[in-house]
Amino acid sequence: MYEGLKERATDLGKTASSSDVIYNALRDEIISGHMKAGDSIRQEYIAKVFNVSRIPVREALKRLESQGLSLIHISEPTRPY
């Protein structure tokens, strides 16, 4: 039973999470100088590029901030009233 699954199974415990992949990509962009101080990091854009929700992007940004590589500034979108 489930032999087909066992053959195709990957140990997901040994693969990077989506937030790890995004964190590494953003860190590399910052360290290499491709992203400069003051550049905006748009959660929506990063999520779209990596085809994920904004949650792993937010996790990656929090890790970058904890290491002094970014400063998170969350602003409310402007809405006409």
C-alpha positions in Angstrom: 0.0 0.0 0.0 1.2 3.5 -0.9 4.2 2.1 -2.7 3.9 4.7 -5.5 4.0 7.5 -2.9 7.0 6.0 -1.2 8.9 5.9 -4.5 8.1 9.6 -5.2 8.4 10.9 -1.6 11.0 13.5 -0.7 12.1 14.1 2.8 10.7 17.6 3.2 12.4 18.0 6.5 15.6 18.3 4.5 14.4 20.9 2.0 14.5 24.6 2.5 11.2 26.3 3.4 9.9 29.0 1.1 10.8 31.7 3.7 14.4 30.3 3.8 14.6 30.5 0.0 13.2 34.0 -0.1 15.5 35.1 2.8 18.6 33.7 1.1 17.7 35.4 -2.2 17.0 38.8 -0.6 20.1 38.5 1.6 22.3 37.8 -1.4 20.8 40.8 -3.3 21.5 43.1 -0.3 25.0 41.8 0.3 25.9 41.9 -3.4 24.8 45.5 -3.6 22.0 44.9 -6.1 19.6 46.2 -3.5 20.7 49.5 -2.0 20.0 51.2 1.3 16.6 52.9 1.1 15.3 50.6 -1.7 11.7 49.4 -1.1 11.0 45.8 -0.7 7.4 45.2 -1.7 5.9 42.2 -0.1 3.3 41.8 -2.8 6.0 41.8 -5.6 8.3 39.4 -3.8 5.3 37.0 -3.1 4.4 37.2 -6.8 7.9 36.5 -8.0 8.2 33.4 -5.7 4.5 32.4 -6.2 3.8 32.3 -2.5 1.6 34.2 -0.1 3.0 37.2 1.8 3.5 35.1 5.0 6.8 33.6 4.0 7.9 36.9 2.6 7.1 38.6 6.0 9.1 35.8 7.8 12.1 36.4 5.5 11.9 40.2 6.1 11.8 39.7 9.9 14.9 37.5 9.7 16.7 40.2 7.6 15.7 42.9 10.1 16.9 40.8 13.0 20.3 40.7 11.3 20.4 44.4 10.6 20.0 43.9 6.8 16.7 45.5 6.5 14.2 47.8 8.2 10.6 46.8 8.1 8.3 49.7 7.5 4.7 48.7 7.0 2.4 51.4 5.7 -1.3 51.2 5.1 -2.3 51.4 1.5 -3.9 54.6 0.6 -7.6 54.3 0.0 -9.9 57.1 -1.3 -12.8 57.8 1.1 
